[in-house]
Amino acid sequence: MKIHPIYTHNSLRNFTYLIELSDASCLVLDPWDDKQVNEALQQHQLNLSVIINTHEHWDHTQGNQALVDQHQCEVWAHANGEGKIPCLTRSLTAHESIPLENNIELKVLDTPGHTFAHLCFVVFEQGQAKAVFTGDTLFNAGVGNCHNGGDPAVLYQTITEQFHSLPDDVIVYPGHDYLENNLRFTLDLEASNGMAAQWLEKAVIADPANNPLLTTIGDEHQFNTFFRLKNPEIRTTLGLPDSSEKDIFLALRARRNSW
């Protein structure tokens, strides 16, 4: 199995992903544009069999109809996406395991918060978690907003219960490239965070189209403020030194909304 990020060059900085299998078939995750997907399919000589949508927002689904028309592929997503996600053919459920090929599977995570039709997907190889497709739930150095059908308190539960505990070496594949701005937010809250400063230097010059920066869950524990809810400097900056972790998360999300 190989993962091919497609940076879409749109104003929202979306990523689409191709998941290549050894039989030359592939799945596409969150297709922004059918032409971009078809170019990648041709480049890698792949046949599209399945579209997976992490959630219902248009920038993650707008390529569905054209790709279904061209490839007669299936579309898999959250059951709550029924009537919202174009061409949906299969509803996926929490904890479902989708075999991809020998010793490789996708585990489905039901991850509400950004919306209530959001799924994320952990790649397991030989029973070990290796990567996670996070859509708009978890970003590099940040988390998703809750403006369009979400709830920050629910997002807190999703992030702390399902992502904080993933193994440190799991690679994060987010739905957007927001790394640079999110690292600046970290440093605004935690100016002493040397790891965030080092990564910011790399993010400023990185080319997401040709060599996107990849973080791991271990990296997120180092510089994602939403993973650092006990950090004294962040708490002091927020003026909430003795608040609960949930209140810190909610304060961070509210501050990020207007930052």
NORPEFEN-V491586 format. One record per residue. N is the residue number from 0. SS is DSSP state (a for helix, b for strand, c for the rest). PSI is psi as a letter, one per 30 degrees, with the letter a starting at -180 (none if undefined). Layout:
BEGIN
n=N ss=SS psi=PSI
n=N ss=SS psi=PSI
END
This chain:
BEGIN
n=0 ss=c psi=k
n=1 ss=b psi=k
n=2 ss=b psi=k
n=3 ss=b psi=j
n=4 ss=b psi=k
n=5 ss=b psi=j
n=6 ss=b psi=k
n=7 ss=c psi=f
n=8 ss=c psi=g
n=9 ss=c psi=l
n=10 ss=c psi=f
n=11 ss=c psi=f
n=12 ss=c psi=h
n=13 ss=b psi=l
n=14 ss=b psi=k
n=15 ss=b psi=l
n=16 ss=b psi=k
n=17 ss=b psi=k
n=18 ss=b psi=j
n=19 ss=b psi=k
n=20 ss=c psi=l
n=21 ss=c psi=f
n=22 ss=c psi=g
n=23 ss=c psi=g
n=24 ss=b psi=l
n=25 ss=b psi=l
n=26 ss=b psi=k
n=27 ss=b psi=k
n=28 ss=b psi=k
n=29 ss=c psi=i
n=30 ss=c psi=j
n=31 ss=c psi=e
n=32 ss=c psi=k
n=33 ss=a psi=e
n=34 ss=a psi=e
n=35 ss=a psi=e
n=36 ss=a psi=e
n=37 ss=a psi=e
n=38 ss=a psi=e
n=39 ss=a psi=e
n=40 ss=a psi=e
n=41 ss=a psi=e
n=42 ss=a psi=e
n=43 ss=a psi=g
n=44 ss=c psi=h
n=45 ss=c psi=l
n=46 ss=b psi=k
n=47 ss=b psi=k
n=48 ss=b psi=e
n=49 ss=b psi=k
n=50 ss=b psi=k
n=51 ss=b psi=k
n=52 ss=c psi=k
n=53 ss=c psi=e
n=54 ss=c psi=a
n=55 ss=c psi=f
n=56 ss=c psi=k
n=57 ss=a psi=e
n=58 ss=a psi=f
n=59 ss=a psi=f
n=60 ss=a psi=f
n=61 ss=c psi=f
n=62 ss=c psi=f
n=63 ss=a psi=e
n=64 ss=a psi=e
n=65 ss=a psi=e
n=66 ss=a psi=e
n=67 ss=a psi=e
n=68 ss=a psi=e
n=69 ss=a psi=e
n=70 ss=a psi=f
n=71 ss=c psi=h
n=72 ss=c psi=l
n=73 ss=b psi=l
n=74 ss=b psi=k
n=75 ss=b psi=k
n=76 ss=b psi=a
n=77 ss=b psi=k
n=78 ss=a psi=e
n=79 ss=a psi=f
n=80 ss=a psi=f
n=81 ss=c psi=k
n=82 ss=c psi=f
n=83 ss=c psi=e
n=84 ss=c psi=j
n=85 ss=c psi=k
n=86 ss=c psi=g
n=87 ss=c psi=k
n=88 ss=c psi=f
n=89 ss=b psi=k
n=90 ss=b psi=k
n=91 ss=b psi=l
n=92 ss=c psi=l
n=93 ss=c psi=k
n=94 ss=c psi=f
n=95 ss=c psi=k
n=96 ss=b psi=k
n=97 ss=b psi=j
n=98 ss=b psi=k
n=99 ss=b psi=e
n=100 ss=b psi=a
n=101 ss=c psi=j
n=102 ss=c psi=g
n=103 ss=b psi=k
n=104 ss=b psi=l
n=105 ss=b psi=k
n=106 ss=b psi=k
n=107 ss=b psi=k
n=108 ss=b psi=k
n=109 ss=b psi=j
n=110 ss=c psi=i
n=111 ss=c psi=l
n=112 ss=c psi=d
n=113 ss=c psi=e
n=114 ss=c psi=l
n=115 ss=c psi=g
n=116 ss=c psi=h
n=117 ss=c psi=k
n=118 ss=b psi=k
n=119 ss=b psi=l
n=120 ss=b psi=k
n=121 ss=b psi=k
n=122 ss=b psi=k
n=123 ss=b psi=k
n=124 ss=b psi=k
n=125 ss=c psi=h
n=126 ss=c psi=g
n=127 ss=b psi=k
n=128 ss=b psi=k
n=129 ss=b psi=e
n=130 ss=b psi=l
n=131 ss=b psi=k
n=132 ss=b psi=j
n=133 ss=b psi=f
n=134 ss=b psi=b
n=135 ss=c psi=g
n=136 ss=c psi=e
n=137 ss=b psi=k
n=138 ss=b psi=l
n=139 ss=c psi=j
n=140 ss=c psi=g
n=141 ss=b psi=a
n=142 ss=b psi=l
n=143 ss=c psi=l
n=144 ss=c psi=l
n=145 ss=c psi=g
n=146 ss=c psi=e
n=147 ss=c psi=i
n=148 ss=c psi=g
n=149 ss=c psi=a
n=150 ss=c psi=j
n=151 ss=a psi=e
n=152 ss=a psi=e
n=153 ss=a psi=e
n=154 ss=a psi=e
n=155 ss=a psi=e
n=156 ss=a psi=e
n=157 ss=a psi=e
n=158 ss=a psi=e
n=159 ss=a psi=e
n=160 ss=a psi=f
n=161 ss=a psi=f
n=162 ss=a psi=e
n=163 ss=c psi=e
n=164 ss=c psi=f
n=165 ss=c psi=l
n=166 ss=c psi=k
n=167 ss=c psi=f
n=168 ss=c psi=g
n=169 ss=c psi=k
n=170 ss=b psi=k
n=171 ss=b psi=k
n=172 ss=b psi=j
n=173 ss=b psi=l
n=174 ss=c psi=f
n=175 ss=b psi=l
n=176 ss=c psi=j
n=177 ss=c psi=g
n=178 ss=a psi=e
n=179 ss=a psi=e
n=180 ss=a psi=e
n=181 ss=a psi=e
n=182 ss=a psi=e
n=183 ss=a psi=e
n=184 ss=a psi=e
n=185 ss=a psi=e
n=186 ss=a psi=f
n=187 ss=a psi=e
n=188 ss=a psi=e
n=189 ss=c psi=i
n=190 ss=c psi=f
n=191 ss=c psi=g
n=192 ss=c psi=j
n=193 ss=a psi=e
n=194 ss=a psi=e
n=195 ss=a psi=e
n=196 ss=a psi=e
n=197 ss=a psi=e
n=198 ss=a psi=e
n=199 ss=a psi=e
n=200 ss=a psi=e
n=201 ss=a psi=e
n=202 ss=a psi=e
n=203 ss=a psi=e
n=204 ss=a psi=f
n=205 ss=c psi=k
n=206 ss=c psi=j
n=207 ss=a psi=f
n=208 ss=a psi=e
n=209 ss=a psi=f
n=210 ss=a psi=i
n=211 ss=c psi=k
n=212 ss=c psi=k
n=213 ss=c psi=k
n=214 ss=b psi=l
n=215 ss=b psi=l
n=216 ss=a psi=e
n=217 ss=a psi=e
n=218 ss=a psi=e
n=219 ss=a psi=e
n=220 ss=a psi=f
n=221 ss=a psi=e
n=222 ss=a psi=g
n=223 ss=c psi=j
n=224 ss=a psi=f
n=225 ss=a psi=f
n=226 ss=a psi=f
n=227 ss=c psi=h
n=228 ss=c psi=f
n=229 ss=c psi=f
n=230 ss=c psi=k
n=231 ss=a psi=e
n=232 ss=a psi=e
n=233 ss=a psi=e
n=234 ss=a psi=e
n=235 ss=a psi=e
n=236 ss=a psi=e
n=237 ss=a psi=f
n=238 ss=c psi=g
n=239 ss=c psi=i
n=240 ss=c psi=f
n=241 ss=c psi=g
n=242 ss=c psi=l
n=243 ss=c psi=l
n=244 ss=a psi=e
n=245 ss=a psi=e
n=246 ss=a psi=e
n=247 ss=a psi=e
n=248 ss=a psi=e
n=249 ss=a psi=e
n=250 ss=a psi=e
n=251 ss=a psi=e
n=252 ss=a psi=e
n=253 ss=a psi=e
n=254 ss=a psi=e
n=255 ss=a psi=e
n=256 ss=a psi=e
n=257 ss=a psi=g
n=258 ss=c psi=none
END
